[in-house]
Amino acid sequence: MSTTRRRFLRTLGGSGSLLFGLPALADQATVQTLLSKVKVSSVDKVRIGLIGAGIIGHYDTETALKVPGVELVAVCDLYQGRLDRAKEKWGNQLFTTRNYKELLARKDIDAVLVCVCDHWHDHISIDALNAGKHVYCEKPMVHHVDEGLAVVAAQKASGKTLQVGSQSASSVLFLEAQKYLKQGIIGPLAYAEAYTDRNSANGAWQYTIPSDASPKTIDWDMFLGDAPKVPFDPVRFFRWRNYKAYGTGVAGDLFVHNFTGLHTVTGSLGPKQVYAVGALNYWKDGRDAYDIVTGLMQYPATDQHNAFQFFTRVNLADGAGGGSGTRFIGTEGVIEVKGNSIVIKHFKRPVAPSIGGYDSLESFPKAMQQSLLDDYNAKYSADDRKMKMGDEIVFESPKGYDARLDHMINFFESVRTGKPALEDAAFGLRAAAPALLCNVSSDLKRAVDWDPVAMKLV
Ligand SMILES: NC(=O)c1ccc[n+]([C@@H]2O[C@H](COP(=O)([O-])OP(=O)(O)OC[C@H]3O[C@@H](n4cnc5c(N)ncnc54)[C@H](O)[C@@H]3O)[C@@H](O)[C@H]2O)c1
């Protein structure tokens, strides 16, 4: 099999191997970055506020500030050290507060980045939309499935943009995989699988805790929000992901990326049945969240795709060294998205059935064997008997490619033009729900039925 190697820049096209007379995709001559397409005039300035200035708050803000015309006005966080750090990094002119409602009340803010713990996502997103702000809310959109429809309704009622921050929806890799799947190059999808395995303490969310953490430097009551009241605990505050009261575990936190990629590529709305097994194998540091979960789902046939299965796994103590990847397996090939590339292998089965080799032929009397072989040879040409291998196609994203930047560009494009967000609240709920239902299924030790169209438990 020969290999066709292509390098994407950010605007895609790409024809790939057209061995089997499949329709050509757009030509890949125009390779520009999405960034270079952003057109901004002075009236298009978008002023943002950051709510939740922790780890991803920094990544998201720095990425947003790379988009022309975006300006940071205010930062809200519950830990004083993070407000101090925000001023240190982005300037003393910043308005800072521990109360997000003060930030939302400001007239000079058009959009907010909601980068707080999962149990605050729905409350802050809804309050922000009701206050007339556009919202970029980190994934998973909600902490529990039954909170989702209220966010969908708030977005609709507000007329503002809400984009959920699972950046695979804007990734060139997944968008290219989408084109190939639609083109039918791997035949009908039989199953897909995605895994995210990790092997370090940081990967298992044992993040560094500052030495000045105390009820004075942290607004503990606000952090707890709708979670059960417990005494101040800096471990819970800085490593909240490990506790079900604030986080969504490995399934909510990481499967959601896998579902976003899967739904982007297939156009699917979600599975109808979710089954998962979760366990706490290794990181027994007081957490109540699982550190390994495997999910298995049945996706129903829709106008977009045939019925298929999806398997997904996260293991936070992976002795094989960790890694992540997604494979879409059709009846005639596979599309693998891994690291900064996608690899497509495909073939066409022979027209002729097989005969001989590991077969029943040898068990028949000689005369019968000869008669069957004579019939076969008369019926099928040499070409009919060949498995036709397509060229292996490899796409690589450009060095330093960042799907988060494309996702942010898509968000601000929607804010500026009113175009629908790529990953709106309904998409966000449909990606979050099966991930969260993996927790429910693990806890209940049984399958859970889901209606992906109505976005409701059955
Ligand atoms: N898209 C991605 O690739 C990606 C990557 C990492 C994290 N995330 C998501 O981002 C979110 C934040 O994760 P993180 O790792 O940055 O956590 P973090 O603990 O580092 O930061 C969260 C911050 O939110 C603040 N906060 C919590 N409740 C608040 C409230 N009511 N008002 C104001 N501030 C509040 C906390 O003070 C904390 O500083 C999570 O939902 C996570 O799933 C997304």
The ligand as a Gaussian input file, in Angstrom:
#p B3LYP/6-31G(d) Opt

LIG

0 1
 N      -11.420000      22.066000      27.227000
 C      -10.397000      21.556000      27.850000
 O       -9.468000      21.023000      27.234000
 C      -10.324000      21.633000      29.338000
 C       -9.114000      21.318000      29.979000
 C       -9.071000      21.428000      31.353000
 C      -10.191000      21.821000      32.069000
 N      -11.364000      22.075000      31.428000
 C      -12.560000      22.445000      32.196000
 O      -12.360000      23.739000      32.756000
 C      -13.000000      23.834000      34.024000
 C      -11.982000      24.346000      35.051000
 O      -10.945000      23.392000      35.187000
 P       -9.538000      23.811000      35.791000
 O       -8.630000      22.677000      35.626000
 O       -9.109000      25.109000      35.234000
 O       -9.898000      23.966000      37.341000
 P       -9.143000      24.856000      38.432000
 O       -9.469000      24.283000      39.758000
 O       -7.720000      25.015000      38.067000
 O       -9.838000      26.292000      38.298000
 C      -11.180000      26.492000      38.603000
 C      -11.300000      27.878000      39.199000
 O      -12.677000      28.205000      39.280000
 C      -12.858000      29.016000      40.419000
 N      -14.263000      28.948000      40.827000
 C      -14.966000      27.874000      41.256000
 N      -16.230000      28.218000      41.524000
 C      -16.322000      29.536000      41.254000
 C      -17.373000      30.486000      41.362000
 N      -18.587000      30.152000      41.805000
 N      -17.117000      31.779000      41.026000
 C      -15.883000      32.149000      40.593000
 N      -14.846000      31.290000      40.475000
 C      -15.073000      30.003000      40.810000
 C      -11.919000      28.440000      41.459000
 O      -11.580000      29.442000      42.381000
 C      -10.736000      27.964000      40.615000
 O       -9.676000      28.898000      40.647000
 C      -13.549000      22.455000      34.331000
 O      -14.918000      22.408000      34.057000
 C      -12.814000      21.541000      33.388000
 O      -13.549000      20.404000      33.026000
 C      -11.433000      22.010000      30.076000

